[in-house]
């Protein structure tokens, strides 16, 4: 029998059994740019970094009730306003009121574009064509989310309003990463296009080109609480992940190279499951809760639904669709009550991440799907957040 969720508009939404679910599915001028229907894009200053670089904010309004704010520091999702079953709006992602918050220790990659290689690289190094590349170690002896001060979350991206499709509100962020940044080879041109469509979907299209062979693995690191950011924990949220397996890790959260079944483990989310149901079984592990890469079920080609999250109290539901082979589910285990935007605080397990990606430590694991980008090729990744 299909599993069902009740959407925020009171419509009963069916999800297919897990084995079938995957088969369906210029900046520079301030003020709004009006598109067809009710779609609108606005740009405004957001402040300056400690180095004096200007940060801009872009506001995307669709005609389905959802509003998204993005900032050029880290090509970051700052807020997503989503109606509940009664039409009441709430901001469902963590963030900060100013640039200082994003540059502080309180920021745990909130909403940013992460890379050049998201997640972990064991030993902060990899070998390519007989040469060892030493990276910035920022997670013990390992590299996490691209490294240090020049990882993609910490740099200023150039943001431009995209008018190519008048039916959607869209912004394109671009960044040129020079050969050797954070130890990675190659001059790389990155782009991320955020587009808010009429069906309450935020589509993120990542792309990259390089002049030298280099590893690329990008994702977005938004923390979600569908009850509203800073509103309790996510333990009562219900989650589906379209995965039969996951990648076990060692005590440093580096994959062992094996694949293991989720069956009869706390990682089995093949049917709607309350997140808090089994999380305490993982509290004393190295992950401190959920911080696992799931091996997503694969259709023949293309984007498919890989996860679905629901807050029963508000009725808000998030579907994550992607073309990636993996999904990192992180349950906010290291949130510690830091102050966020709007006077809210972010308590332990007060928000979660669903990060579509290639597998962690892929440069050191030839048995994993490849993340090597060659000169003349283009890296493309598509992930969609759909709200209902």
Secondary structure, DSSP 4 states (H G I P E B T S, - for coil): --EEEE-TTS-EEEE--HHHHHHH--TTS-EEEE-STT-EEEEEEEEE-TT--EEEEEEEE-SSS-EEEEETBTTEEEEEEEE-TTS-EEE-B---SSHHHHTSTT-SSTT-EE-SB-SEEGGGEEEETTEEEE----BTTBEETT-STTSGGGSBPEEEE--S-TTSEEEEEEEEEPTTGGG--S-EEEEEEEEEETTTEEEEEEEEEESS-EE-B-EE---B-TT-TTSS-STT-EEEE-EEEE--B-TTS-B-S--EE-TTSTT--SS-EEGGGSGGGGTTSTTSS-EEEEEE---SSS-EEEEEEE-TTT--EEEEEES-SEEEEE--TT--SEE-GGG-EE-TTS-BEEEEESPTTGGG-TTSPP-EE-TT--EEEEEEEEE-
